[in-house]
Amino acid sequence: MTTNNQILRAYSIKDVSKKISTPTGTIRQWEKDLNGLIHIPRSKQGARFYTEKEISLLEKVKEMRANNLSKDMIRMLLDKHIHEGSDSPSESFETPAPSASENTIVPTRNAAPSVQTPNINDLHAAMETYKQNMLSEIKDVIQTSQKEMIEEVKSEISQGTLQTVQGLSKSIQRSNEKRISEVEDLTNAITHASELTSETFETLAMDITKASEDTFEKISKRISDSSRTTSKDYKNLMTKVSQNVNEAQKEFRTASKSLHKDQEHFVDSMNQNMKDLTEVIREREDAFHDMVASFREAAAAKKDKKWWKVWS
């Protein structure tokens, strides 16, 4: 048995966060989700603190969350665990607020003598046993749920498959019956159309034969008439063509003669122009030479008269 002066370990939320490797915000959210199941004790001064009991419950919650259990499932299992643990005699203790430098709680000397502290080893053993029991229960629940879900899925799939097969068979049967009736209608229509076509073809052949005979006679008459007319027209055309050719030859000869005369006249005029131009160029060259000679004589005369400047 422990004495009333035994020091119990108390933890702040930061210490619990480090110990179970969970953010403080997640811990607070778990407390909100499991309100009424996880009770965080407070000191006389109103400060919150955590003991091994609350830490163990939080570890269980973390394990269940890691197994992807829903909030309702976690709440149900935790409630079951708490009710099973409530059968053992309750133990309570009273502690002051944890200081900033030490995470310990020392009971006050004025505490009532009837208050007893729990055995830590027994508490750890009970929590470990509860942990194993809870894990086995969780596994059983998960396996049972999986089996039930698998059976439900199988039954739904089998029912859906049966209904689908029945619906498909009915649909195929209806479509086959519809296709058979359509094929029969199409066969009757083709037979009737072929009969009409054969009759129409015979009538058309007779009409074509009659029309071809009449057409042949008409064409032969037209060809004979046109051949006569064509021979006459051809003779007239040849006469006109020969006349036109003679006239064209005459015009060509006349044009060639006039062109030859024009060429001779053009050549003569060009030769005369060249002669006139050559004569003009010679006259201008002679005038240019005379002008150059006069300039030279004038320049020589100016040089000879320079001595007159002394008497001026």
Sequence and secondary structure as in RCSB ss.txt:
>XXXX:A:sequence
MTTNNQILRAYSIKDVSKKISTPTGTIRQWEKDLNGLIHIPRSKQGARFYTEKEISLLEKVKEMRANNLSKDMIR
MLLDKHIHEGSDSPSESFETPAPSASENTIVPTRNAAPSVQTPNINDLHAAMETYKQNMLSEIKDVIQTSQKEMI
EEVKSEISQGTLQTVQGLSKSIQRSNEKRISEVEDLTNAITHASELTSETFETLAMDITKASEDTFEKISKRISD
SSRTTSKDYKNLMTKVSQNVNEAQKEFRTASKSLHKDQEHFVDSMNQNMKDLTEVIREREDAFHDMVASFREAAA
AKKDKKWWKVWS
>XXXX:A:secstr
   TT  EE B HHHHHHHHT  HHHHHHHHHHTTTTS   B TT  B B HHHHHHHHHHHHHHHTT  HHHHH
HHHHHHHHHHTTS           SS  EE   TTS TT     HHHHHHHHHHHHHHHHHHHHHHHHHHHHHHH
HHHHHHHHHHHHHHHHHHHHHHHHHHHHHHHHHHHHHHHHHHHHHHHHHHHHHHHHHHHHHHHHHHHHHHHHHHH
HHHHHHHHHHHHHHHHHHHHHHHHHHHHHHHHHHHHHHHHHHHHHHHHHHHHHHHHHHHHHHHHHHHHHHHHHHH
HHHHGGGGGGG 
